[in-house]
Amino acid sequence: MLLDNKLCMKIKILGSAAGGGFPQWNCNCPNCKGLREGTIQAQARTQSSIAISTNGQDWLLINASPDLLKQIRDNPELQPARNIRDTGIAAVLLTDAQVDHVTGLLMLREYARPWPLYTSPSVWEDLSTGFPIVSILSHYCGVEHRALGLDGQPIDGLEFLSDVRMTAVPLKSKAPPYSPNRDKPAVGDNIGLWMENLNSGRSFFMHQAWEIPKSTSPDICVKRMWCWWMARCGKKMK
């Protein structure tokens, strides 16, 4: 967990691997094979997701990976057990519509009320048509869609993240194969998240694209594809 008491902003990295996790089920690159055989110093990693909180009780889940149940088990803050049915997750935000970022929503279907779900308009369209997870969830808890603005204005409705300003930043990257935008990218297919602590002025940027805006210069930057890149390049992971 990334934590600075001065910041009062807690950032839990729930998973840091690309789609398929590490080791990937069908991959025998030096890293994946080496981890299985115990010949390299590395640890298994779940698919990418983070959680943000300022009070340590109410968390914004950013991307819901297929490994979400394990991530919740590994991070007790997300299941505080205050009641028979409970969760520390207050809302979900998706940075794209890729399978490895949205499938975990199905694991949250027993929620007592519709999930506050933040997405860009194009991601919402993908999840309503090509990969209709929104329709599936409507038979369970349902979702309350909150559209992300892509005009540089702070995201509204995240009052539980006190003194944090969060902004969606459109990025250049491919939409998933089931998206109508696969071969004609649209603004909002992929976003990064710029987060600023209003008390300290420090910032954090999360993204999953190969290129990020040149104007971006945060104090902390997290890119979810690093594990995949290192594996494909045959580099050792520490």
C-alpha positions in Angstrom: 0.0 0.0 0.0 1.3 3.5 -0.9 0.7 5.7 2.1 1.9 9.0 3.3 0.4 10.2 6.6 0.8 13.8 5.5 -1.3 12.9 2.4 -4.1 11.1 4.2 -4.6 9.2 1.0 -4.3 5.5 0.9 -3.6 3.7 -2.3 -3.8 -0.1 -2.3 -2.4 -1.9 -5.3 -4.6 -5.0 -5.4 -3.1 -6.4 -8.5 -0.3 -5.4 -10.8 -0.3 -8.0 -13.6 -1.7 -7.7 -17.1 -4.6 -9.7 -18.5 -4.2 -13.4 -17.5 -2.2 -12.6 -14.3 1.3 -13.8 -13.5 2.1 -16.5 -14.2 -0.3 -16.5 -17.2 -2.1 -19.8 -17.5 -0.8 -20.6 -21.0 2.6 -18.9 -20.9 6.0 -20.6 -20.6 8.2 -17.5 -21.0 11.3 -17.5 -18.7 9.4 -15.6 -16.0 6.1 -17.6 -16.0 7.9 -20.9 -16.2 10.5 -19.9 -13.7 7.9 -18.9 -11.1 6.1 -22.3 -11.5 9.4 -24.1 -11.1 10.8 -21.9 -8.3 13.9 -21.0 -10.3 13.4 -17.2 -10.1 12.8 -14.9 -7.2 9.3 -13.6 -7.9 5.8 -13.8 -6.6 2.5 -14.5 -8.3 0.5 -11.4 -9.2 -3.2 -10.9 -9.8 -4.6 -8.8 -12.6 -4.4 -5.1 -12.3 -6.7 -3.1 -9.9 -6.2 -0.5 -7.2 -8.3 0.9 -4.4 -8.3 4.4 -3.0 -9.5 5.7 0.4 -9.0 8.7 2.7 -10.6 7.3 5.8 -9.5 3.7 5.5 -13.2 2.5 5.6 -14.7 3.6 2.3 -12.8 2.5 -0.8 -13.1 3.4 -4.5 -12.4 0.3 -6.5 -10.6 1.2 -9.7 -11.1 -1.7 -12.2 -12.8 -5.0 -11.1 -10.5 -7.8 -12.2 -11.4 -11.5 -12.5 -9.2 -12.0 -9.5 -11.3 -9.6 -7.3 -12.4 -12.3 -4.8 -8.8 -13.1 -4.0 -7.9 -9.5 -3.8 -10.6 -8.9 -1.3 -9.4 -11.9 0.8 -5.9 -10.5 0.7 -7.0 -7.0 1.8 -9.2 -7.2 4.9 -10.0 -3.5 4.6 -12.3 -4.3 1.7 -14.3 -6.7 3.9 -14.5 -5.1 7.4 -17.2 -7.5 8.6 -19.2 -4.9 10.4 -22.5 -6.7 9.6 -23.6 -10.1 8.3 -23.4 -8.6 4.7 -20.7 -5.9 4.4 -18.1 -4.4 2.1 -15.6 -1.6 2.3 -16.1 -0.9 -1.4 -18.2 2.3 -1.8 -18.1 2.7 -5.6 -16.4 1.2 -8.7 -14.6 3.2 -11.5 -13.6 1.6 -14.8 -10.7 2.9 -16.9 -11.8 0.8 -19.9 -14.0 -2.1 -20.9 -11.4 -4.8 -21.2 -12.3 -8.2 -19.8 -9.5 -8.1 -17.2 -10.9 -4.8 -15.8 -14.7 -5.5 -15.7 -15.3 -9.2 -15.2 -15.0 -8.9 -11.4 -18.2 -6.9 -11.4 -20.0 -10.2 -11.7 -18.5 -11.2 -8.3 -20.2 -8.2 -6.7 -23.7 -9.1 -7.9 -25.0 -9.8 -4.4 -24.7 -6.1 -3.3 -27.8 -4.8 -1.4 -28.3 -1.9 -3.8 -27.2 -0.8 -7.3 -23.5 -0.2 -7.5 -22.3 3.4 -8.2 -20.4 2.7 -11.4 -18.2 5.4 -13.0 -17.3 5.0 -16.7 -16.8 7.1 -19.8 -19.7 7.1 -22.3 -17.9 4.8 -24.7 -17.0 2.3 -22.0 -20.7 2.3 -20.9 -21.7 1.6 -24.5 -19.4 -1.4 -24.7 -20.7 -2.8 -21.4 -24.3 -2.4 -22.6 -23.8 -4.0 -26.0 -20.7 -5.9 -27.0 -20.0 -7.3 -23.5 -23.5 -6.7 -21.9 -22.4 -7.0 -18.2 -24.8 -4.2 -17.3 -27.7 -6.2 -18.5 -26.6 -9.2 -16.6 -26.2 -7.2 -13.4 -29.7 -5.8 -13.8 -31.0 -9.2 -12.8 -29.1 -8.9 -9.5 -28.0 -5.7 -7.7 -28.0 -3.5 -10.8 -25.7 -0.5 -11.3 -26.2 3.3 -11.0 -24.3 4.7 -13.9 -22.3 7.9 -13.4 -20.8 9.2 -16.6 -17.2 10.5 -16.4 -16.6 13.8 -18.0 -13.6 14.0 -20.3 -13.2 17.8 -20.3 -10.7 18.1 -17.6 -13.2 18.8 -14.8 -12.9 16.9 -11.5 -15.1 13.8 -11.1 -18.3 14.5 -9.1 -19.9 12.3 -6.5 -16.8 11.0 -4.7 -17.5 12.8 -1.4 -16.2 9.8 0.6 -12.7 10.7 -0.8 -12.4 13.9 1.2 -9.7 16.4 0.1 -8.9 14.4 -3.0 -9.5 15.8 -6.5 -9.7 13.1 -9.2 -9.8 13.8 -13.0 -10.3 11.4 -15.9 -7.6 11.8 -18.6 -8.4 10.4 -22.1 -5.6 8.2 -23.4 -4.7 6.6 -26.8 -5.1 2.9 -26.6 -7.3 0.2 -28.3 -10.8 -0.6 -27.2 -11.6 -4.3 -26.6 -12.3 -6.7 -29.6 -16.1 -6.6 -28.9 -16.2 -2.8 -29.0 -17.5 -1.0 -32.2 -14.5 1.3 -31.6 -11.9 -1.4 -31.9 -10.6 -0.2 -35.3 -11.7 3.4 -34.9 -10.7 4.6 -31.4 -13.0 7.1 -29.7 -12.2 9.5 -26.9 -12.9 7.7 -23.6 -12.2 4.2 -24.8 -9.3 4.3 -22.3 -8.6 6.8 -19.5 -6.0 7.5 -17.0 -6.8 8.9 -13.5 -5.1 12.0 -12.1 -5.5 12.3 -8.3 -4.4 15.2 -6.2 -4.4 15.6 -2.5 -5.7 19.1 -1.9 -3.9 19.4 1.5 -0.4 18.5 0.4 -0.6 19.2 -3.3 1.0 15.9 -4.1 -0.4 13.8 -7.0 -0.8 10.3 -8.3 -1.4 9.1 -11.9 -2.7 5.7 -12.9 -2.8 4.6 -16.6 -2.6 1.5 -18.8 -1.6 3.0 -22.2 1.8 3.0 -23.8 1.7 6.8 -24.1 0.6 9.4 -21.6 0.1 13.2 -22.0 3.4 15.0 -21.9 2.0 17.5 -19.5 1.6 14.7 -16.9 4.2 14.9 -14.1 2.8 13.3 -11.0 4.7 12.5 -7.8 3.7 8.8 -8.2 2.9 7.1 -11.5 1.6 3.5 -11.8 1.3 1.7 -15.1 -0.4 -1.7 -15.1 1.4 -3.2 -18.1 4.9 -3.4 -16.5 4.7 -7.0 -15.5 3.7 -8.1 -19.1 6.5 -6.0 -20.6 9.1 -7.4 -18.4 8.0 -11.0 -19.0 7.9 -10.5 -22.8 11.4 -9.0 -22.7 12.7 -11.8 -20.5 13.7 -9.5 -17.7 14.1 -10.6 -14.1 11.4 -9.4 -11.7 12.3 -8.4 -8.1 
